[in-house]
Amino acid sequence: MTSNLANRRNSVVIDPTEMSEGSIPLRSRIKFDKVFTLEKSLVVKALGKVSQQKLAAVKHGLIFLLG
């Protein structure tokens, strides 16, 4: 995720109002071409959740990217 809003392939814009839990301070981009794994024990706390509609948009983009 980045607050750099430059038009970028493989990303979707998310507004603070599109969070179903928690918050983000600025309009941002979710970059779905930056997938990585993270050991669960390294996660200190959850910062929030995106809305179901935004999650669907990210999933659609990721599926398109992976072919």
C-alpha positions in Angstrom: 0.0 0.0 0.0 1.3 3.5 -0.8 0.0 7.1 -0.4 1.7 7.9 -3.8 -1.3 8.3 -6.0 0.5 8.4 -9.3 -1.4 6.3 -11.9 0.1 2.9 -11.5 -0.7 -0.4 -13.2 -1.6 -3.2 -10.9 -3.1 -1.1 -8.2 -6.4 0.3 -7.0 -7.1 3.5 -5.2 -8.6 3.3 -1.7 -10.2 6.2 0.2 -10.3 6.4 4.0 -14.1 5.9 3.8 -13.6 2.5 2.1 -12.2 0.9 5.3 -14.7 -1.4 7.1 -12.5 -1.4 10.2 -9.7 0.9 11.3 -8.6 3.8 9.3 -6.0 5.2 6.9 -4.9 8.8 7.1 -4.7 9.5 3.3 -6.2 8.4 0.0 -3.8 5.6 -1.0 -3.2 2.8 -3.6 -3.2 -0.9 -2.9 -0.5 -2.5 -5.0 -1.5 -6.0 -5.8 1.7 -6.8 -7.7 3.7 -6.6 -4.4 2.6 -9.9 -2.9 4.7 -11.5 -0.2 4.3 -13.8 2.8 4.7 -12.8 6.4 5.2 -15.1 9.3 2.1 -14.6 11.5 4.1 -14.3 14.6 5.7 -11.2 13.2 2.4 -9.4 13.0 2.1 -7.1 16.0 -1.5 -5.8 15.4 -4.0 -5.4 12.6 -4.4 -1.8 11.4 -7.8 -2.3 9.7 -9.8 -4.0 7.0 -10.9 -2.8 3.6 -14.5 -2.9 2.5 -15.8 -6.1 0.8 -16.2 -4.1 -2.5 -12.5 -2.9 -2.4 -11.3 -6.4 -1.5 -13.2 -7.8 -4.5 -11.5 -5.2 -6.8 -8.1 -6.2 -5.5 -8.9 -9.9 -5.9 -10.1 -9.3 -9.5 -6.9 -7.4 -10.3 -4.7 -10.0 -8.8 -6.5 -12.8 -10.7 -6.1 -10.8 -14.0 -2.4 -10.2 -13.2 -1.8 -13.9 -12.6 -3.7 -14.9 -15.7 
